[in-house]
Amino acid sequence: MIGLLGKKLGQTRVYDEKGQIVPVTVIQAGPNRVLQKKSVDTDGYEAVQLGFDDQKESRVTKAMIGHFQKQGKSTPVKRIKEFRGYTLDVNPGDTVGANIFAAGDFVDAIGLTKGRGFQGVVKRYNFGGGPASHGQKGWYRRTGSIAAGSTPGWVDKGKKMPGHMGQARRTVQNLQIVQVREDDNLILVKGSVPGANGDYIVIREAKKKPKKA
């Protein structure tokens, strides 16, 4: 498996070879710095640790600064992600960019959805609400009954209730890459990607449609 840390820049449209419009999401995919390469002998498992987006040294703990210096570069990064089963042969200090993917490849995009704040059940779970006629007052967008009184005497866990909406980790699978602009470290994928513009996302090789297929 291969993957990258990236940042969602926004959405636009491009034209394919037939002149048809294709809606795409623009992702800044790198450059990622290889921070650490873990092995079974030393760490108990194999993984590659990538870092993305430079950070001020004053905003990083001394422990993390030491971790970065071990890899030969002291410049901290804002995001770190481990990829297990990384198929590229990389070493600490190397950089990985958008060129590991090609147009036509399928990828999975992982990110946090947009935050919607505190919402009721009508907006959060698409509840129907109460009736609007026959003398109904004050129950138009409420939940209704949530549990019995005496038996069992409590509300079941996981009951759909008002609360914080959004900012949940979501994965969109099988997004096709339309263009790879290596010089700008940009990947254009067909369709939408979770998150707002400027949010960090993970782009990995599609599990259901791997690159080798």
C-alpha positions as CSV (number, residue, x, y, z in Angstrom):
1,M,0.0,0.0,0.0
2,I,1.1,3.6,-0.7
3,G,-0.2,6.8,0.7
4,L,0.4,10.5,1.4
5,L,-0.7,13.2,3.8
6,G,-2.3,16.1,2.0
7,K,-4.4,19.2,2.3
8,K,-7.8,19.8,0.6
9,L,-7.5,23.1,-1.4
10,G,-10.9,23.3,-3.0
11,Q,-13.0,22.1,-5.8
12,T,-13.1,23.0,-9.5
13,R,-13.7,21.5,-12.9
14,V,-11.5,20.2,-15.7
15,Y,-12.1,18.9,-19.2
16,D,-11.3,15.4,-20.3
17,E,-10.1,14.3,-23.8
18,K,-13.7,14.2,-25.0
19,G,-14.3,17.8,-23.9
20,Q,-16.6,16.8,-21.1
21,I,-16.6,18.6,-17.8
22,V,-15.3,16.6,-14.8
23,P,-15.8,17.9,-11.3
24,V,-12.6,17.5,-9.3
25,T,-11.2,18.2,-5.8
26,V,-7.7,19.7,-5.7
27,I,-5.4,18.2,-3.1
28,Q,-2.0,19.3,-2.2
29,A,-0.3,16.0,-1.8
30,G,3.1,16.6,-0.3
31,P,5.9,16.8,-0.3
32,N,5.9,14.4,2.6
33,R,9.1,13.8,4.6
34,V,10.0,10.3,5.7
35,L,10.5,10.7,9.5
36,Q,11.0,7.1,10.5
37,K,11.0,3.6,9.1
38,K,9.9,1.0,11.6
39,S,10.9,-2.7,11.5
40,V,9.8,-5.9,13.1
41,D,13.2,-6.3,14.9
42,T,13.2,-2.9,16.6
43,D,9.5,-1.9,16.8
44,G,7.6,-5.2,16.4
45,Y,5.9,-4.2,13.1
46,E,6.8,-2.6,9.8
47,A,5.6,0.9,9.0
48,V,6.7,4.2,7.4
49,Q,6.1,7.5,9.3
50,L,5.5,10.5,7.0
51,G,5.4,14.1,8.0
52,F,3.7,17.0,6.1
53,D,3.6,20.8,6.3
54,D,6.4,22.6,8.2
55,Q,5.7,23.9,11.7
56,K,7.4,26.5,13.9
57,E,9.9,25.0,16.3
58,S,8.4,27.0,19.2
59,R,5.1,25.2,18.8
60,V,6.6,21.7,19.2
61,T,7.6,19.8,22.3
62,K,11.3,19.1,22.9
63,A,10.6,15.4,22.6
64,M,9.3,15.9,19.1
65,I,12.2,18.2,18.2
66,G,14.5,15.3,19.2
67,H,12.5,12.9,17.1
68,F,12.8,15.2,14.0
69,Q,16.6,15.7,14.6
70,K,17.1,11.9,14.6
71,Q,16.1,11.8,11.0
72,G,18.7,14.4,10.0
73,K,16.3,17.4,9.8
74,S,15.2,19.6,12.7
75,T,12.3,21.3,10.9
76,P,9.1,20.2,12.6
77,V,6.0,19.2,10.8
78,K,2.3,19.8,11.6
79,R,1.0,16.4,10.7
80,I,2.4,12.9,11.2
81,K,0.9,9.6,9.9
82,E,2.1,6.0,9.9
83,F,1.4,3.8,7.0
84,R,1.8,0.0,7.6
85,G,2.7,-2.2,4.7
86,Y,4.2,0.7,2.7
87,T,5.4,-0.8,-0.6
88,L,7.8,2.0,-1.6
89,D,11.4,1.6,-0.6
90,V,12.1,4.8,1.3
91,N,14.5,5.8,4.1
92,P,14.4,8.5,6.8
93,G,15.1,11.9,5.2
94,D,13.6,11.0,1.8
95,T,10.7,13.0,0.4
96,V,7.6,11.5,-1.2
97,G,5.4,13.5,-3.5
98,A,2.4,13.3,-5.8
99,N,4.3,11.4,-8.4
100,I,3.8,8.1,-6.6
101,F,0.3,8.2,-8.1
102,A,-0.7,8.5,-11.7
103,A,-3.8,9.5,-13.6
104,G,-6.4,6.7,-13.7
105,D,-5.4,5.3,-10.3
106,F,-8.0,4.9,-7.6
107,V,-7.5,6.2,-4.1
108,D,-9.3,6.4,-0.7
109,A,-9.6,9.8,0.9
110,I,-9.8,10.0,4.8
111,G,-10.6,13.2,6.6
112,L,-12.9,14.9,9.1
113,T,-16.3,16.2,7.9
114,K,-17.2,19.8,8.3
115,G,-18.3,20.8,11.8
116,R,-22.0,21.8,12.1
117,G,-22.2,22.7,15.8
118,F,-25.0,21.6,18.1
119,Q,-28.0,20.4,16.1
120,G,-31.4,18.9,16.9
121,V,-32.6,15.6,15.7
122,V,-34.4,16.9,12.6
123,K,-31.2,18.3,11.1
124,R,-28.8,15.7,12.6
125,Y,-30.8,12.5,11.9
126,N,-33.5,13.7,9.5
127,F,-36.3,13.1,12.0
128,G,-39.8,14.0,10.9
129,G,-40.8,16.0,14.0
130,G,-44.3,16.2,15.4
131,P,-47.6,17.0,13.6
132,A,-48.3,20.6,12.7
133,S,-52.1,20.5,13.1
134,H,-54.9,19.3,15.5
135,G,-53.9,21.7,18.3
136,Q,-50.2,20.7,18.3
137,K,-48.0,23.3,20.2
138,G,-44.3,23.3,20.8
139,W,-43.5,19.8,19.5
140,Y,-42.7,20.5,15.8
141,R,-39.0,19.6,15.9
142,R,-38.6,17.5,19.1
143,T,-37.4,14.0,19.5
144,G,-40.6,12.4,21.0
145,S,-40.4,9.4,23.3
146,I,-36.9,8.2,24.0
147,A,-37.6,5.3,26.4
148,A,-40.1,3.6,28.7
149,G,-40.7,4.9,32.2
150,S,-40.6,2.0,34.7
151,T,-39.2,-0.7,32.5
152,P,-36.4,-0.7,31.7
153,G,-36.1,2.7,33.4
154,W,-33.2,4.0,31.4
155,V,-32.4,5.3,27.9
156,D,-30.6,2.8,25.6
157,K,-27.0,3.7,24.6
158,G,-26.7,5.1,21.1
159,K,-30.1,6.6,21.1
160,K,-30.3,9.3,18.4
161,M,-30.4,12.6,20.4
162,P,-29.6,16.3,19.8
163,G,-25.8,17.0,20.0
164,H,-22.7,17.9,18.2
165,M,-22.9,17.3,14.4
166,G,-20.0,16.8,12.0
167,Q,-16.2,16.6,12.6
168,A,-16.4,12.9,12.3
169,R,-13.8,10.7,10.6
170,R,-15.0,9.6,7.2
171,T,-13.5,7.6,4.3
172,V,-14.6,8.1,0.7
173,Q,-13.5,5.1,-1.3
174,N,-12.6,4.5,-5.0
175,L,-12.0,8.1,-6.1
176,Q,-10.3,8.2,-9.5
177,I,-7.3,10.5,-10.1
178,V,-7.9,12.7,-13.1
179,Q,-4.6,14.6,-13.1
180,V,-1.3,14.6,-11.3
181,R,0.6,17.8,-11.4
182,E,4.0,16.8,-10.1
183,D,5.7,20.2,-10.3
184,D,3.0,21.7,-8.0
185,N,2.5,18.5,-5.9
186,L,-1.2,18.6,-6.7
187,I,-3.6,15.7,-7.3
188,L,-7.0,16.2,-8.9
189,V,-9.5,13.5,-7.9
190,K,-12.9,13.0,-9.4
191,G,-15.7,13.8,-6.9
192,S,-15.8,15.2,-3.4
193,V,-13.5,14.7,-0.4
194,P,-14.6,15.0,3.3
195,G,-13.6,18.2,5.1
196,A,-13.4,22.0,4.5
197,N,-10.9,23.8,2.3
198,G,-7.6,23.8,4.1
199,D,-8.3,20.6,6.1
200,Y,-5.7,17.8,6.3
201,I,-6.6,14.5,4.7
202,V,-5.0,11.1,4.0
203,I,-4.7,9.8,0.5
204,R,-4.0,6.1,0.2
205,E,-4.1,3.5,-2.5
206,A,-7.7,2.2,-2.8
207,K,-8.1,-1.0,-0.9
208,K,-10.9,-2.3,-3.2
209,K,-9.1,-1.2,-6.4
210,P,-5.4,-1.3,-5.7
211,K,-2.8,0.2,-8.0
212,K,-1.5,-3.2,-9.2
213,A,-4.9,-4.1,-10.5
